[in-house]
């Protein structure tokens, strides 16, 4: 009985991360790519390092198939890889929100995985 009560308590307190459809996964990936294309200039995604004002030219390398779900509303995190002029790889995290017509990027973190890890540690983000 004690084990059942403990399991029930955990199930009710754990955040719900329902699966999403394959169509939604495809839409998320397509909308992330559309965002990358829309802010790129001549195939270059420019990134300003706020700490020193330097501008880096980044080039899309690969999208990652993993999709993370946030507990708040219909929000997701997708990841991709970019490369700089020297060929160094950088992870990019795109925080996306559902809209009436698909999904929109509302925040981008370049080579800064700490915020995502913090959200995961708090149980606010999980892999689908």
C-alpha positions in Angstrom: 0.0 0.0 0.0 2.8 2.4 0.9 4.6 1.7 -2.5 1.3 2.3 -4.3 0.7 5.6 -2.5 4.3 6.7 -3.3 4.0 5.8 -7.0 0.7 7.6 -7.2 2.1 10.7 -5.5 5.1 10.7 -8.0 2.8 10.2 -11.0 0.6 13.1 -10.0 3.4 15.5 -9.2 5.6 14.7 -12.2 5.2 17.1 -15.2 3.3 15.7 -18.1 5.2 15.4 -21.3 2.7 14.0 -23.8 4.0 12.8 -27.1 3.4 15.0 -30.1 2.5 13.8 -33.6 4.9 13.1 -36.3 3.3 15.9 -38.3 4.1 18.3 -35.4 7.7 17.1 -35.2 8.1 17.7 -38.9 6.5 21.2 -38.6 8.8 22.1 -35.7 11.9 21.1 -37.7 10.6 22.9 -40.8 9.8 26.1 -38.8 13.3 26.0 -37.2 14.9 25.8 -40.6 12.7 28.6 -41.9 13.8 30.7 -39.0 17.5 30.0 -39.7 17.0 30.9 -43.4 15.0 34.1 -42.6 17.8 35.6 -40.4 20.7 34.4 -42.5 22.3 36.8 -44.9 23.8 35.1 -48.0 23.8 31.8 -46.1 25.6 33.3 -43.1 24.0 33.3 -39.7 25.6 36.2 -37.8 26.1 36.0 -34.1 27.1 39.0 -31.9 29.0 38.1 -28.8 27.5 40.5 -26.3 30.5 40.2 -23.9 32.9 41.8 -26.4 30.9 43.0 -29.4 32.6 40.6 -31.8 30.5 39.2 -34.7 31.0 35.6 -35.8 29.9 34.2 -39.1 28.2 30.9 -38.6 27.1 28.3 -41.1 24.3 25.8 -40.6 25.8 22.3 -40.5 23.1 19.9 -39.2 19.8 19.8 -37.4 19.4 17.4 -34.5 16.4 15.1 -34.5 15.9 15.4 -30.7 12.9 17.5 -29.6 12.4 18.7 -26.0 9.1 19.7 -24.5 8.7 22.5 -22.0 6.0 22.2 -19.3 4.8 25.7 -20.0 2.1 25.7 -22.7 3.0 24.5 -26.1 6.7 25.3 -26.0 9.6 23.2 -27.3 13.4 23.3 -27.7 15.1 22.1 -30.8 18.8 22.0 -31.4 21.1 22.3 -34.4 24.8 22.5 -35.1 26.5 25.5 -36.7 30.2 25.9 -37.7 32.3 29.0 -37.6 34.9 30.2 -40.1 37.5 27.9 -38.6 35.2 24.9 -38.7 34.6 24.7 -35.0 31.2 23.2 -34.1 28.7 25.1 -32.0 25.4 23.8 -30.6 22.5 26.1 -31.0 19.2 25.8 -29.0 16.0 27.2 -30.4 13.2 27.8 -28.0 9.9 27.6 -29.9 6.3 28.4 -29.2 3.2 27.2 -30.9 1.3 29.7 -33.1 -1.9 29.5 -35.0 0.0 28.4 -38.1 2.9 26.4 -36.8 5.8 27.2 -34.5 8.0 30.3 -34.0 11.4 30.7 -32.5 11.2 33.0 -29.5 14.8 32.6 -28.1 18.1 31.3 -29.4 21.1 30.2 -27.4 24.4 29.8 -29.3 27.1 27.8 -27.6 25.4 28.2 -24.3 23.8 25.0 -23.1 23.7 26.0 -19.4 20.1 27.5 -19.5 18.7 24.4 -21.1 20.5 22.1 -18.6 19.2 24.3 -15.8 15.6 23.9 -17.1 16.1 20.2 -17.4 17.4 19.9 -13.9 14.3 21.7 -12.6 12.1 19.3 -14.5 10.8 22.0 -16.7 12.1 20.5 -20.0 12.3 16.8 -21.0 13.0 14.8 -24.1 9.9 13.6 -26.0 
